[in-house]
Amino acid sequence: MRNIGRVINLRADLAEIALGRHAACESCGACLASLDPKQRTLLVANDRGAGIGNTVEIEVPPVRAVGVAFLLFIVPLFSVLAGAYVGHRIARALGWPEVAGAIGLGCLALMLSLLILRFVERAGSRGSMARIVRILPCEDELEGRR
């Protein structure tokens, strides 16, 4: 999937891109934007040497999109189920209300899995990382050519 964004920060050979609104972004999750709907940034490999303020076209490999979708939906689901099961068993053993234990530990497991996903996103693998495909000419350059 390709998208257009603006470089807002540089870190070694990586660029932080502020993404524009795109219809496919709402359901993709490749940048884990659904964890923080206000944040629409993505850390990408800066192989093209883009600078701060450049408008760039980026490409997210399909493998990353599928992998992130799995992490974003399946891992939290299994975390909630495992947390609810363990919470139910612990509450029963301690003589507490079983439903409260299941709900409490299920919610805790969900929050922990989302926190872990944020760290996984930041430490993402270089091989499946989104890349800058090309640097687009800015509007000022286009107006000068006319």
N, C-alpha and C positions, 0 to 999 in steps of 0.2 A: 504494500500500500504506500502511496506517495502523498506527501503533504507539503505545504509551504509554511515557513516560519521565519522569524528574525532572530539572529544571534544576539543573546543578551549577556553572555559571559563566556570566558575561555578558561580552561583548566588543562594545562599541558597540551596533549593532542586531542582533547575533547572540547566540544562546544555545547553550551546550554542553549537550547532553542525554545523561544516562546511560540507556541503553535497557534495558528489561526483556527477559528471554528470551522469544522468540517463535519458533514452529516455522518460519515462513517465513524468518526471519533467517538460518538456517543455510545456505541455498542462494542468498540474494539477492545479497549483496555490495555493496549500494548504499552502505554506509558503509565499505567496504573493511575490514571487521572480520576477514575471513579472513587478512589480512596480520598481524594481531596479535590472536589469539583472546582474550587477557585483556582487551583494550580493547573496550568496547561503548559508545562515545560517538559522537555525531553533532553536527556544527555546523549549526544551522538558523537561518533567518530568524526574528527575534523581532518579528513584526508585531503581535502581541497584547499586548505589554508584560509578558510573564511575568517573574517574579522568581526569585531563587535559592530553591530548595526547592519551587517549584510543581510539581505533577504536571500534565503536558500531553499532549495527543494530537497527534501529528505525522503529516504525510502526505508520503511520498516520491513525486514525480511518476513515472509509468511511463517517461517519456523518460529520466530520470536512471537508473532501474534498468537499462534496456536499455543505455544508454551505458556505465555502469560495468561491466556484465557483459562488454561488448565489450572495454573497457580491461583488465579484470582477467584475462581468459582469452586473448584473441587477441594483444594486444601482447606479453605475456611469451613466448607460443609463437613468434611471429615473431622476437623478440629472440634466443631460444635457437637457432633454426634459422640465423639470419644469423650469430650469433656462432660457431656450430659450423662453418659453411661458411668464414668468414674465418679462423678458427683453424686449420682443416685446410689451407687454402692457405698461410698464413704458416709453419706448421710444415714443410710440404713444401719451401718455398723456403729455409728455414734448415737443412734436413736433420735436423730433430727428428722424434720419433714423431708421425705425423699424428693418431692417435686422441687422444693426450694434448693436442695443440694444440686439437683440436675440442672435447673435453670441458672443458678449461680456459677457453677463450674463451666457450664456450656458457654455462658457469656464471657467469662474470663478466658476460656480457650479461644473464642472467636477474636477477642481483642489482641491476644498474644499472637495469633496467626497473622492478623493484619499488620501488626508491628514487625513481625519477621519478614513479611512480604515487602515492606518498605526498605528493609536492609538488603534483601535480595535484589530489589530493583536497583539500588544505588551501587551494589557491587557487581552488577550484571556482567555477563561474559562478553568479551570483545568480539568473538566470532559471530554472535547473533545480534550484535548491537546495530541500531539504526545508523545509517551513513548519509553524509551529505552527497547528493548526486551531482548538483551543480549550484553555482552561485548565480543568482538572477541579477540582471542589471537593475539598478535603482531607478525610480521614476524620473529623477533629475537627468540621468544619462539618456533615458528614452526621449525626454522632451528636447534635449540638446541635439539629438539626431534628426529631428523632424524639420 
